[in-house]
Amino acid sequence: MIEWYTWLTFGVGIIAGVVGLIWAFRKKPPTDLTAGLVAATGVLVLVQIVLAIVLPLLGNVCEGDGLEYWMYLLTAALIPPAAIFWSLIERNRWSNAVLGVAGFAVAVMVVRMQQIWLGNAPLLG
């Protein structure tokens, strides 16, 4: 997998998480900003799905368990739309908390996916 892309997705997920939780603590309803950051995280995960299909064809193969990688990837792809759907249905401060947790969850999952892709090698090592 492309390491800088992993860190980009991680960063956007962390920003989405922090902003979502700040809005929740401020007792604000979901906004375009909070939902949009989670949507951006979701789009980055969708691009990662495309990369996971194309990169092995170019010689960059998954060194770890491919099934585990794909399960993480598909789960990470489902989290942002589910959180955004929740925020559209339940328009209160807790929706922002859900959006924030979704951002953090995807951020952690993409780092784990990178570890699996590298065969559980430590990152930045």
C-alpha positions in Angstrom: 0.0 0.0 0.0 1.1 3.6 -0.5 2.4 4.8 2.9 1.8 8.5 2.4 -1.8 7.8 1.4 -2.3 5.8 4.6 -1.1 8.8 6.6 -3.3 11.2 4.6 -6.3 9.0 5.4 -5.2 8.7 9.0 -4.9 12.5 9.3 -8.3 13.3 7.8 -9.8 10.7 10.1 -8.2 12.2 13.2 -9.3 15.7 12.2 -12.9 14.4 11.6 -12.8 12.7 15.0 -11.5 15.8 16.8 -14.0 18.2 15.1 -16.9 15.8 15.7 -16.1 15.5 19.4 -15.6 19.2 19.8 -19.0 19.9 18.2 -20.5 17.2 20.5 -19.0 18.8 23.6 -20.3 22.2 22.5 -23.8 20.6 22.2 -24.1 21.5 18.5 -26.1 19.6 16.0 -24.3 18.0 13.0 -23.1 20.4 10.4 -21.8 20.2 6.8 -18.3 20.4 8.3 -18.6 17.5 10.7 -20.4 15.2 8.2 -18.2 16.5 5.3 -15.0 15.5 7.1 -16.4 12.0 7.7 -17.5 11.9 4.1 -14.0 12.9 3.0 -12.6 10.0 5.1 -15.1 7.7 3.4 -14.0 8.8 -0.1 -10.3 8.2 0.8 -11.2 4.7 1.9 -13.0 4.1 -1.4 -9.9 5.2 -3.2 -8.0 2.8 -1.1 -10.3 0.0 -2.3 -9.3 0.8 -5.9 -5.6 0.9 -4.8 -5.9 -2.5 -3.2 -7.2 -3.9 -6.5 -4.7 -2.1 -8.8 -1.5 -2.3 -6.8 -1.1 -6.1 -6.7 -1.4 -6.0 -10.5 1.6 -3.7 -10.5 3.7 -5.8 -8.2 2.9 -4.3 -4.8 1.3 -7.3 -3.1 -0.1 -7.7 0.4 2.5 -9.4 2.6 0.1 -10.2 5.4 -3.2 -12.0 5.6 -5.2 -10.8 2.5 -8.5 -11.8 4.0 -7.9 -9.8 7.2 -6.8 -6.8 5.1 -10.0 -6.9 3.0 -12.2 -7.3 6.1 -10.7 -4.2 7.6 -11.0 -2.4 4.3 -14.7 -3.3 3.8 -15.6 -2.5 7.4 -13.8 0.9 7.2 -15.7 1.6 4.0 -19.1 1.0 5.8 -18.4 3.1 8.8 -18.5 6.6 7.3 -21.9 6.2 5.4 -23.4 4.6 8.5 -22.3 7.5 10.7 -23.5 10.1 8.2 -26.8 8.3 7.9 -27.1 8.4 11.7 -26.3 12.1 11.7 -29.0 12.8 9.2 -31.7 10.8 11.1 -30.7 11.9 14.6 -30.0 15.6 14.5 -28.6 16.2 18.0 -25.2 16.6 19.6 -24.7 12.8 19.9 -24.7 12.5 16.2 -21.5 14.6 16.2 -20.1 12.2 18.8 -20.9 9.3 16.4 -19.2 11.1 13.6 -16.2 11.8 15.7 -15.9 8.2 16.8 -16.3 7.1 13.1 -13.4 9.3 12.1 -11.2 7.9 14.8 -12.2 4.3 14.0 -11.4 4.7 10.3 -8.0 6.3 11.2 -7.0 3.4 13.4 -8.2 0.9 10.9 -6.2 2.3 8.0 -3.0 2.2 10.1 -3.7 -1.4 10.9 -4.4 -2.1 7.2 -1.0 -0.7 6.4 0.6 -3.0 9.0 -1.2 -6.0 7.5 -0.2 -5.0 4.0 3.5 -4.8 5.1 3.3 -8.2 6.8 2.8 -6.7 10.3 6.0 -4.7 10.0 6.3 -1.7 12.3 5.4 1.6 10.6 8.0 4.4 10.3 10.7 1.8 10.9 
